[in-house]
Amino acid sequence: MDTKPKIRLGNGKKRSGSWLTAAICISDAEAHAYTYNGKKYVNLNVNIYDAPNEYGKDVAITLNDYKKEENNNPQVNKMPTAPAPYQAEEYDLPF
């Protein structure tokens, strides 16, 4: 597994069991944005620490830069095709 350093985009604080507050750096996040249906998106990882860090933050936000590996096997990447529609054969028989 590749262990490249995480790209940190922000941090936050756990306020309750179901509520987190956080801030992200838009400048850093925008550099990793992609466009889908005319809107910009960034994939994030949100990690909750067991204990707060030295600044009292217990939520970390990092870039999720996972890329699905392309498989070079053409049989795996190829979508199955539908069978050709039935066509009656024409015979040129003399009787």
All heavy atoms as an XYZ file, in Angstrom:
753
protein
N       0.843     -1.175      0.000
C       0.000      0.000      0.000
C       0.888      1.238      0.000
O       1.856      1.326      0.725
C      -0.916     -0.038      1.216
C      -1.832      1.131      1.305
S      -2.944      0.888      2.687
C      -4.286      1.842      2.103
N       0.536      2.210     -0.810
C       1.294      3.444     -0.921
C       1.051      4.313      0.316
O      -0.081      4.543      0.701
C       0.857      4.188     -2.190
C       1.777      5.325     -2.534
O       2.877      5.384     -1.965
O       1.401      6.146     -3.383
N       2.110      4.796      0.945
C       1.968      5.593      2.152
C       2.467      7.011      1.916
O       3.386      7.475      2.568
C       2.728      4.964      3.331
O       4.097      4.816      2.941
C       2.152      3.631      3.714
N       1.884      7.695      0.955
C       2.264      9.079      0.710
C       1.637      9.972      1.769
O       0.612      9.626      2.359
C       1.880      9.505     -0.698
C       0.447      9.319     -1.060
C       0.242      9.612     -2.522
C      -1.175      9.244     -2.892
N      -1.476      9.492     -4.251
N       2.231     11.117      2.039
C       1.712     11.984      3.098
C       0.314     12.498      2.777
O      -0.029     12.742      1.630
C       2.714     13.138      3.148
C       3.508     13.049      1.898
C       3.393     11.658      1.376
N      -0.493     12.641      3.821
C      -1.855     13.139      3.656
C      -1.814     14.637      3.391
O      -0.996     15.355      3.939
C      -2.666     12.875      4.913
C      -2.901     11.412      5.170
C      -3.718     11.227      6.425
C      -3.918      9.745      6.677
N      -4.677      9.493      7.888
N      -2.711     15.094      2.549
C      -2.844     16.518      2.279
C      -3.902     17.051      3.244
O      -5.091     16.767      3.106
C      -3.224     16.778      0.812
C      -2.123     16.249     -0.097
C      -3.479     18.259      0.576
C      -2.441     16.316     -1.562
N      -3.444     17.794      4.221
C      -4.321     18.310      5.268
C      -5.052     19.539      4.756
O      -4.448     20.484      4.265
C      -3.497     18.642      6.499
C      -4.304     18.894      7.702
C      -3.363     18.985      8.911
N      -4.143     18.914     10.115
C      -4.459     17.786     10.741
N      -4.014     16.647     10.286
N      -5.188     17.805     11.809
N      -6.378     19.535      4.858
C      -7.196     20.647      4.375
C      -7.868     21.419      5.500
O      -8.361     22.515      5.277
C      -8.251     20.140      3.396
C      -7.729     19.498      2.115
C      -8.878     18.968      1.285
C      -6.894     20.473      1.319
N      -7.923     20.858      6.696
C      -8.557     21.562      7.795
C      -8.662     20.700      9.026
O      -8.120     19.596      9.083
N      -9.371     21.220     10.033
C      -9.607     20.470     11.254
C     -10.872     20.989     11.905
O     -11.488     21.930     11.424
C      -8.409     20.555     12.205
C      -8.029     21.979     12.534
O      -8.857     22.876     12.540
N      -6.762     22.203     12.791
N     -11.253     20.345     12.996
C     -12.489     20.746     13.642
C     -12.605     20.178     15.025
O     -11.633     19.704     15.601
N     -13.812     20.206     15.533
C     -14.059     19.757     16.895
C     -15.367     18.972     16.942
O     -16.357     19.362     16.323
C     -14.142     20.966     17.818
C     -14.152     20.622     19.263
C     -13.787     21.851     20.072
C     -13.858     21.526     21.536
N     -12.610     21.188     22.132
N     -15.335     17.870     17.666
C     -16.531     17.067     17.871
C     -17.350     17.736     18.971
O     -16.885     17.915     20.085
C     -16.135     15.641     18.271
C     -17.285     14.695     18.397
C     -16.785     13.296     18.690
C     -17.953     12.368     18.896
N     -17.506     11.014     19.224
N     -18.582     18.134     18.646
C     -19.433     18.842     19.605
C     -20.362     17.903     20.363
O     -20.720     18.163     21.493
C     -20.249     19.916     18.892
C     -19.423     20.923     18.154
C     -18.596     21.740     19.110
N     -17.776     22.699     18.369
C     -17.076     23.640     18.924
N     -17.053     23.773     20.224
N     -16.363     24.453     18.193
N     -20.769     16.821     19.695
C     -21.599     15.795     20.341
C     -21.418     14.514     19.536
O     -20.649     14.473     18.584
C     -23.073     16.229     20.374
O     -23.651     16.153     19.089
N     -22.153     13.477     19.908
C     -22.032     12.202     19.208
C     -22.423     12.268     17.744
O     -21.975     11.458     16.929
N     -23.244     13.266     17.378
C     -23.707     13.349     16.000
C     -23.459     14.717     15.367
O     -24.056     15.036     14.344
C     -25.201     13.026     15.947
O     -25.918     13.969     16.723
N     -22.585     15.533     15.977
C     -22.368     16.879     15.453
C     -20.899     17.243     15.509
O     -20.259     17.149     16.554
C     -23.193     17.868     16.267
C     -23.051     19.299     15.868
C     -22.980     19.793     14.612
C     -22.954     20.426     16.739
N     -22.854     21.161     14.630
C     -22.844     21.574     15.940
C     -22.963     20.578     18.115
C     -22.737     22.849     16.461
C     -22.868     21.854     18.630
C     -22.754     22.968     17.808
N     -20.364     17.639     14.361
C     -18.982     18.083     14.234
C     -18.982     19.490     13.661
O     -19.821     19.824     12.832
C     -18.198     17.195     13.263
C     -18.193     15.696     13.488
C     -17.533     15.000     12.309
C     -17.486     15.351     14.765
N     -18.023     20.299     14.071
C     -17.805     21.578     13.412
C     -16.390     21.547     12.855
O     -15.489     20.962     13.458
C     -17.968     22.774     14.376
O     -17.057     22.642     15.451
C     -19.385     22.868     14.886
N     -16.202     22.142     11.696
C     -14.885     22.094     11.067
C     -14.735     23.245     10.091
O     -15.716     23.864      9.674
C     -14.703     20.768     10.331
N     -13.498     23.517      9.730
C     -13.179     24.512      8.714
C     -12.157     23.899      7.770
O     -11.279     23.148      8.195
C     -12.603     25.769      9.370
N     -12.315     24.195      6.483
C     -11.330     23.728      5.518
C     -10.737     24.932      4.799
O     -11.368     25.976      4.684
C     -11.903     22.723      4.499
C     -12.969     23.377      3.620
C     -12.467     21.508      5.185
C     -13.355     22.528      2.440
N      -9.524     24.753      4.313
C      -8.853     25.795      3.547
C      -9.317     25.678      2.098
O      -8.961     24.724      1.394
C      -7.340     25.640      3.648
S      -6.455     26.853      2.657
N     -10.134     26.612      1.660
C     -10.684     26.574      0.307
C      -9.565     26.653     -0.741
O      -9.608     25.963     -1.755
C     -11.692     27.726      0.090
C     -12.861     27.590      1.057
C     -12.176     27.786     -1.342
C     -13.702     26.360      0.854
N      -8.551     27.455     -0.497
C      -7.447     27.595     -1.462
C      -6.762     26.263     -1.722
O      -6.485     25.908     -2.860
C      -6.424     28.610     -0.954
O      -7.029     29.857     -0.766
N      -6.474     25.519     -0.649
C      -5.823     24.217     -0.811
C      -6.777     23.200     -1.425
O      -6.385     22.388     -2.261
C      -5.310     23.701      0.531
C      -4.162     24.518      1.080
O      -3.578     25.322      0.316
O      -3.838     24.352      2.273
N      -8.041     23.223     -1.013
C      -9.017     22.255     -1.516
C      -9.298     22.477     -2.995
O      -9.436     21.521     -3.764
C     -10.308     22.349     -0.707
N      -9.379     23.743     -3.417
C      -9.707     24.057     -4.807
C      -8.659     23.514     -5.775
O      -8.978     23.151     -6.907
C      -9.854     25.562     -4.970
C     -10.507     25.948     -6.272
C     -10.862     27.418     -6.313
O     -10.105     28.242     -5.796
O     -11.926     27.712     -6.881
N      -7.425     23.414     -5.329
C      -6.366     22.874     -6.181
C      -6.611     21.407     -6.530
O      -6.066     20.894     -7.504
C      -5.011     23.026     -5.486
N      -7.459     20.729     -5.746
C      -7.731     19.303     -5.970
C      -9.171     19.056     -6.399
O      -9.644     17.923     -6.394
C      -7.431     18.521     -4.692
C      -6.029     18.683     -4.227
N      -4.982     18.019     -4.804
C      -5.493     19.469     -3.275
C      -3.869     18.376     -4.212
N      -4.142     19.261     -3.280
N      -9.881     20.115     -6.780
C     -11.288     19.995     -7.150
C     -11.436     19.394     -8.547
O     -10.558     19.511     -9.388
C     -11.958     21.363     -7.101
N     -12.556     18.749     -8.758
C     -12.926     18.253    -10.081
C     -14.340     18.738    -10.384
O     -15.092     19.090     -9.485
C     -12.821     16.721    -10.162
C     -13.752     15.983     -9.229
C     -15.002     15.562     -9.655
C     -13.373     15.706     -7.921
C     -15.859     14.886     -8.804
C     -14.222     15.033     -7.055
C     -15.460     14.627     -7.509
O     -16.307     13.956     -6.663
N     -14.682     18.789    -11.640
C     -15.986     19.298    -12.053
C     -16.887     18.135    -12.447
O     -16.471     17.222    -13.158
C     -15.823     20.271    -13.237
O     -14.943     21.315    -12.844
C     -17.151     20.869    -13.641
N     -18.124     18.180    -11.988
C     -19.137     17.187    -12.338
C     -20.453     17.931    -12.489
O     -20.878     18.636    -11.574
C     -19.227     16.116    -11.243
C     -20.265     15.075    -11.517
C     -20.053     14.092    -12.479
C     -21.469     15.067    -10.838
C     -21.005     13.136    -12.744
C     -22.432     14.109    -11.088
C     -22.186     13.147    -12.048
O     -23.145     12.186    -12.313
N     -21.080     17.793    -13.635
C     -22.344     18.483    -13.935
C     -22.251     19.986    -13.679
O     -23.165     20.593    -13.128
C     -23.499     17.883    -13.135
C     -23.936     16.543    -13.671
O     -23.660     16.186    -14.809
N     -24.601     15.775    -12.834
N     -21.124     20.574    -14.036
C     -20.955     22.013    -13.923
C     -20.659     22.530    -12.521
O     -20.583     23.727    -12.314
N     -20.484     21.640    -11.548
C     -20.173     22.043    -10.175
C     -18.828     21.468     -9.762
O     -18.417     20.425    -10.256
C     -21.255     21.555     -9.210
C     -22.609     22.181     -9.473
C     -23.612     21.706     -8.453
C     -24.968     22.337     -8.710
N     -25.937     21.943     -7.704
N     -18.144     22.155     -8.836
C     -16.837     21.696     -8.360
C     -16.991     20.900     -7.071
O     -17.761     21.279     -6.184
C     -15.910     22.882     -8.104
C     -15.442     23.555     -9.369
C     -14.431     24.629     -9.028
C     -13.888     25.262    -10.296
N     -12.865     26.264     -9.973
N     -16.234     19.792     -6.983
C     -16.271     18.916     -5.821
C     -14.853     18.585     -5.372
O     -13.927     18.574     -6.179
C     -16.982     17.595     -6.155
C     -18.444     17.756     -6.449
C     -18.887     18.025     -7.739
C     -19.386     17.637     -5.438
C     -20.231     18.168     -8.009
C     -20.736     17.779     -5.707
C     -21.149     18.036     -6.997
O     -22.489     18.186     -7.253
N     -14.709     18.281     -4.095
C     -13.461     17.779     -3.529
C     -13.835     16.608     -2.640
O     -14.738     16.718     -1.801
C     -12.737     18.862     -2.687
C     -11.505     18.290     -2.026
C     -12.362     20.047     -3.548
N     -13.157     15.477     -2.793
C     -13.400     14.322     -1.940
C     -12.562     14.462     -0.675
O     -11.358     14.710     -0.738
C     -13.039     13.030     -2.666
C     -13.965     12.767     -3.822
O     -15.107     13.200     -3.833
N     -13.479     12.059     -4.815
N     -13.201     14.283      0.472
C     -12.550     14.489      1.756
C     -12.593     13.241      2.616
O     -13.501     12.419      2.481
C     -13.257     15.610      2.536
C     -13.375     16.965      1.864
C     -14.252     17.884      2.708
C     -12.013     17.572      1.656
N     -11.636     13.129      3.524
C     -11.663     12.161      4.612
C     -11.863     12.955      5.892
O     -11.172     13.956      6.113
C     -10.348     11.386      4.726
C     -10.113     10.479      3.546
O     -11.032      9.898      3.010
N      -8.872     10.368      3.138
N     -12.797     12.552      6.729
C     -13.011     13.190      8.020
C     -12.700     12.143      9.087
O     -13.362     11.108      9.154
C     -14.458     13.708      8.162
C     -14.671     14.337      9.522
C     -14.771     14.701      7.051
N     -11.681     12.407      9.874
C     -11.245     11.473     10.913
C     -11.505     12.074     12.285
O     -11.208     13.251     12.518
C      -9.756     11.172     10.770
C      -9.431     10.567      9.427
O     -10.061      9.614      9.009
N      -8.467     11.125      8.738
N     -12.049     11.270     13.192
C     -12.304     11.708     14.560
C     -11.268     11.046     15.459
O     -11.148      9.823     15.491
C     -13.735     11.327     14.993
C     -14.748     11.967     14.039
C     -13.998     11.759     16.425
C     -16.161     11.498     14.240
N     -10.513     11.871     16.168
C      -9.479     11.369     17.078
C     -10.105     10.899     18.390
O     -11.163     11.384     18.802
C      -8.453     12.458     17.390
C      -7.678     12.971     16.210
C      -7.370     14.321     16.103
C      -7.231     12.121     15.206
C      -6.645     14.808     15.029
C      -6.514     12.599     14.136
C      -6.217     13.943     14.054
O      -5.508     14.416     12.992
N      -9.421      9.985     19.050
C      -9.864      9.522     20.365
C      -9.703     10.611     21.419
O     -10.480     10.694     22.367
C      -9.082      8.273     20.789
C      -9.407      7.067     19.917
O     -10.530      7.013     19.384
O      -8.540      6.196     19.764
N      -8.674     11.432     21.259
C      -8.406     12.513     22.218
C      -8.038     13.772     21.443
O      -7.451     13.696     20.362
C      -7.258     12.112     23.139
N      -8.359     14.944     21.970
C      -8.017     16.192     21.286
C      -6.511     16.376     21.170
O      -5.748     15.905     22.011
C      -8.618     17.282     22.192
C      -9.607     16.589     23.058
C      -9.142     15.179     23.180
N      -6.087     17.092     20.118
C      -4.670     17.391     19.960
C      -4.289     18.576     20.836
O      -5.097     19.054     21.639
C      -4.319     17.621     18.484
C      -4.972     18.854     17.889
O      -5.542     19.686     18.588
N      -4.904     18.967     16.572
N      -3.066     19.088     20.664
C      -2.581     20.179     21.522
C      -3.386     21.468     21.384
O      -3.320     22.351     22.231
C      -1.108     20.456     21.230
C      -0.900     20.947     19.794
C       0.376     20.455     19.160
O       0.518     19.242     19.008
O       1.208     21.305     18.821
N      -4.172     21.594     20.287
C      -4.989     22.782     20.077
C      -6.459     22.550     20.432
O      -7.310     23.395     20.154
C      -4.882     23.244     18.618
C      -3.461     23.474     18.192
C      -2.823     22.575     17.353
C      -2.752     24.581     18.649
C      -1.499     22.777     16.970
C      -1.426     24.791     18.278
C      -0.807     23.886     17.438
O       0.493     24.093     17.073
N      -6.767     21.394     21.007
C      -8.140     21.079     21.381
C      -8.985     20.540     20.241
O     -10.179     20.343     20.382
N      -8.364     20.271     19.101
C      -9.093     19.765     17.930
C      -9.076     18.241     17.952
O      -8.041     17.612     18.182
C      -8.459     20.256     16.629
C      -8.321     21.770     16.541
C      -9.657     22.452     16.521
C      -9.489     23.944     16.330
N     -10.730     24.652     16.293
N     -10.221     17.641     17.702
C     -10.296     16.181     17.657
C     -10.898     15.669     16.347
O     -11.321     14.538     16.244
C     -11.055     15.626     18.861
C     -12.428     16.241     19.064
O     -12.857     17.041     18.199
O     -13.071     15.935     20.083
N     -10.932     16.541     15.329
C     -11.403     16.174     13.997
C     -10.347     16.629     12.990
O      -9.879     17.765     13.058
C     -12.757     16.851     13.681
C     -13.184     16.564     12.252
C     -13.832     16.384     14.654
N      -9.967     15.746     12.083
C      -9.013     16.099     11.026
C      -9.683     15.908      9.676
O     -10.416     14.936      9.462
C      -7.764     15.228     11.106
N      -9.418     16.827      8.763
C      -9.966     16.745      7.411
C      -8.785     16.695      6.451
O      -7.942     17.586      6.448
C     -10.856     17.953      7.090
C     -12.006     18.023      8.095
C     -11.389     17.866      5.665
C     -12.803     19.293      8.021
N      -8.740     15.631      5.661
C      -7.671     15.471      4.679
C      -8.276     15.178      3.316
O      -9.435     14.769      3.203
C      -6.699     14.338      5.077
O      -7.431     13.133      5.257
C      -5.947     14.670      6.353
N      -7.478     15.377      2.302
C      -7.902     15.101      0.931
C      -8.012     13.601      0.722
O      -7.126     12.840      1.097
C      -6.886     15.686     -0.053
C      -7.171     15.437     -1.530
C      -8.370     16.261     -1.971
C      -5.966     15.771     -2.360
N      -9.109     13.165      0.136
C      -9.252     11.772     -0.271
C      -8.829     11.714     -1.732
O      -9.601     12.026     -2.629
C     -10.696     11.306     -0.108
C     -10.886      9.861     -0.494
O     -10.025      9.254     -1.113
N     -12.018      9.302     -0.142
N      -7.576     11.316     -1.963
C      -7.040     11.306     -3.325
C      -6.955      9.895     -3.886
O      -6.165      9.624     -4.774
C      -5.687     12.001     -3.387
C      -4.650     11.351     -2.490
O      -5.015     10.469     -1.693
O      -3.475     11.736     -2.582
N      -7.803      8.993     -3.376
C      -7.813      7.619     -3.867
C      -8.208      7.590     -5.336
O      -9.169      8.228     -5.747
C      -8.811      6.777     -3.060
C      -9.007      5.389     -3.622
C      -8.058      4.414     -3.413
C     -10.130      5.075     -4.356
C      -8.227      3.140     -3.932
C     -10.320      3.811     -4.877
C      -9.361      2.842     -4.658
O      -9.528      1.591     -5.189
N      -7.443      6.889     -6.112
C      -7.744      6.704     -7.534
C      -7.858      5.211     -7.783
O      -6.964      4.449     -7.455
C      -6.624      7.283     -8.407
C      -6.362      8.745     -8.183
C      -7.040      9.570     -9.222
C      -6.626     11.008     -9.194
N      -7.152     11.792     -8.136
N      -8.949      4.792     -8.359
C      -9.146      3.393     -8.700
C      -8.142      3.009     -9.766
O      -7.973      3.719    -10.753
C     -10.572      3.188     -9.212
C     -10.960      1.756     -9.384
C     -12.428      1.660     -9.747
C     -12.834      0.225     -9.920
N     -14.227      0.099    -10.260
N      -7.446      1.904     -9.549
C      -6.450      1.461    -10.515
C      -7.127      0.964    -11.776
O      -8.127      0.265    -11.734
C      -5.595      0.336     -9.924
C      -4.667      0.813     -8.837
C      -3.760     -0.301     -8.357
O      -3.471     -1.228     -9.144
O      -3.346     -0.226     -7.202
N      -6.570      1.377    -12.913
C      -7.070      0.909    -14.196
C      -6.545     -0.500    -14.431
O      -5.374     -0.777    -14.234
C      -6.587      1.820    -15.324
C      -7.176      3.209    -15.270
C      -8.663      3.217    -15.574
O      -9.113      2.385    -16.376
O      -9.357      4.057    -14.998
N      -7.397     -1.378    -14.857
C      -6.996     -2.738    -15.157
C      -6.693     -2.818    -16.640
O      -7.507     -2.443    -17.464
C      -8.120     -3.708    -14.774
C      -7.663     -5.138    -14.812
O      -6.689     -5.467    -15.475
N      -8.354     -5.981    -14.092
N      -5.512     -3.274    -16.969
C      -5.097     -3.326    -18.368
C      -5.599     -4.567    -19.090
O      -5.330     -4.740    -20.265
C      -3.574     -3.246    -18.464
C      -3.070     -1.886    -18.042
O      -3.761     -0.894    -18.208
N      -1.875     -1.848    -17.493
N      -6.309     -5.441    -18.429
C      -6.839     -6.639    -19.055
C      -8.097     -6.251    -19.838
O      -9.102     -5.872    -19.256
C      -7.169     -7.676    -17.978
C      -7.653     -8.982    -18.568
O      -7.965     -9.064    -19.751
N      -7.706    -10.010    -17.742
N      -8.066     -6.336    -21.176
C      -9.224     -5.897    -21.961
C     -10.478     -6.724    -21.688
O     -11.584     -6.249    -21.855
C      -8.769     -6.042    -23.415
C      -7.572     -6.912    -23.389
C      -6.985     -6.804    -22.012
N     -10.320     -7.976    -21.257
C     -11.484     -8.798    -20.971
C     -12.216     -8.305    -19.725
O     -13.415     -8.431    -19.615
C     -11.075    -10.265    -20.788
C     -10.517    -10.896    -22.038
C     -11.533    -10.901    -23.182
O     -12.716    -11.080    -22.974
N     -11.053    -10.675    -24.386
N     -11.486     -7.713    -18.774
C     -12.100     -7.229    -17.543
C     -12.795     -5.901    -17.785
O     -13.877     -5.654    -17.297
C     -11.029     -7.092    -16.432
C     -11.613     -6.429    -15.202
C     -10.471     -8.460    -16.089
N     -12.190     -5.013    -18.567
C     -12.740     -3.688    -18.795
C     -13.858     -3.660    -19.818
O     -14.598     -2.709    -19.896
C     -11.641     -2.722    -19.260
C     -10.679     -2.417    -18.142
O     -11.036     -2.474    -16.976
N      -9.462     -2.094    -18.493
N     -13.988     -4.701    -20.612
C     -14.953     -4.717    -21.697
C     -16.346     -5.043    -21.172
O     -16.540     -6.007    -20.457
C     -14.521     -5.766    -22.724
C     -15.313     -5.735    -23.989
C     -14.745     -6.709    -24.988
C     -15.546     -6.704    -26.260
N     -15.043     -7.674    -27.209
N     -17.292     -4.207    -21.502
C     -18.677     -4.459    -21.124
C     -19.228     -5.567    -22.014
O     -18.903     -5.626    -23.200
C     -19.519     -3.196    -21.330
C     -19.197     -2.085    -20.359
S     -19.681     -2.495    -18.689
C     -21.438     -2.464    -18.844
N     -20.047     -6.449    -21.466
C     -20.627     -7.488    -22.310
C     -21.551     -6.859    -23.346
O     -22.221     -5.873    -23.076
C     -21.411     -8.363    -21.326
C     -21.601     -7.516    -20.121
C     -20.494     -6.520    -20.101
N     -21.531     -7.431    -24.520
C     -22.377     -6.903    -25.583
C     -23.594     -7.800    -25.755
O     -23.548     -8.994    -25.499
C     -21.608     -6.837    -26.921
O     -21.120     -8.147    -27.225
C     -20.449     -5.874    -26.817
N     -24.685     -7.206    -26.163
C     -25.915     -7.961    -26.395
C     -25.740     -8.786    -27.671
O     -25.058     -8.372    -28.601
C     -27.094     -7.009    -26.542
N     -26.362     -9.959    -27.711
C     -26.258    -10.751    -28.933
C     -26.935    -10.025    -30.100
O     -27.841     -9.227    -29.904
C     -26.985    -12.048    -28.589
C     -27.816    -11.742    -27.397
C     -27.172    -10.588    -26.706
N     -26.444    -10.312    -31.287
C     -27.011     -9.689    -32.483
C     -28.464    -10.126    -32.637
O     -28.827    -11.255    -32.299
C     -26.205    -10.095    -33.709
N     -29.336     -9.246    -33.121
C     -30.735     -9.636    -33.307
C     -30.845    -10.795    -34.310
O     -30.029    -10.910    -35.218
C     -31.399     -8.372    -33.828
C     -30.323     -7.420    -34.172
C     -29.070     -7.893    -33.523
N     -31.850    -11.621    -34.103
C     -32.033    -12.797    -34.962
C     -32.370    -12.359    -36.378
O     -33.208    -11.490    -36.586
C     -33.161    -13.683    -34.415
C     -33.457    -14.852    -35.302
C     -32.618    -15.950    -35.326
C     -34.566    -14.848    -36.136
C     -32.877    -17.021    -36.149
C     -34.835    -15.918    -36.970
C     -33.986    -16.998    -36.968
O     -34.238    -18.063    -37.786
N     -31.686    -12.952    -37.329
C     -31.987    -12.710    -38.731
C     -32.215    -14.059    -39.401
O     -31.401    -14.961    -39.278
C     -30.825    -11.999    -39.425
C     -30.622    -10.593    -38.929
C     -29.474     -9.920    -39.651
O     -28.706    -10.551    -40.354
N     -29.364     -8.621    -39.461
N     -33.358    -14.164    -40.050
C     -33.665    -15.410    -40.745
C     -32.685    -15.602    -41.889
O     -32.355    -14.673    -42.607
C     -35.095    -15.377    -41.288
N     -32.195    -16.836    -42.007
C     -31.252    -17.120    -43.088
C     -32.023    -17.339    -44.383
O     -33.092    -17.917    -44.395
C     -30.441    -18.368    -42.753
C     -29.534    -18.157    -41.557
C     -28.711    -19.395    -41.267
O     -28.400    -20.154    -42.199
O     -28.381    -19.590    -40.098
N     -31.451    -16.890    -45.453
C     -32.077    -17.092    -46.757
C     -31.334    -18.213    -47.466
O     -30.119    -18.206    -47.560
C     -31.999    -15.810    -47.580
C     -32.826    -14.692    -47.007
C     -32.772    -13.461    -47.895
O     -32.526    -13.589    -49.108
O     -32.977    -12.378    -47.332
N     -32.098    -19.198    -47.915
C     -31.504    -20.308    -48.654
C     -31.915    -20.170    -50.113
O     -33.050    -19.886    -50.436
C     -32.017    -21.648    -48.108
C     -31.512    -21.908    -46.688
C     -32.354    -21.720    -45.609
C     -30.231    -22.362    -46.470
C     -31.915    -21.973    -44.305
C     -29.775    -22.602    -45.187
C     -30.618    -22.403    -44.117
O     -30.180    -22.656    -42.859
N     -30.973    -20.390    -50.972
C     -31.240    -20.342    -52.397
C     -31.287    -21.777    -52.916
O     -30.429    -22.215    -53.661
C     -30.139    -19.521    -53.087
C     -30.509    -19.134    -54.494
O     -31.716    -19.180    -54.809
O     -29.611    -18.766    -55.236
N     -32.339    -22.499    -52.500
C     -32.474    -23.898    -52.911
C     -33.372    -23.996    -54.138
O     -34.312    -23.227    -54.300
C     -33.092    -24.713    -51.782
C     -32.250    -24.778    -50.501
C     -32.995    -25.541    -49.429
C     -30.912    -25.457    -50.768
N     -33.079    -24.950    -55.024
C     -33.834    -25.058    -56.267
C     -35.235    -25.628    -56.099
O     -35.988    -25.694    -57.050
C     -32.965    -25.984    -57.124
C     -32.169    -26.765    -56.181
C     -31.982    -25.900    -54.982
N     -35.675    -26.110    -54.985
C     -37.018    -26.697    -54.875
C     -37.899    -25.952    -53.967
O     -37.669    -25.093    -53.245
C     -36.983    -28.169    -54.461
C     -36.150    -28.455    -53.253
C     -36.723    -28.417    -51.992
C     -34.805    -28.769    -53.342
C     -35.963    -28.708    -50.901
C     -34.071    -29.059    -52.250
C     -34.632    -29.033    -51.006
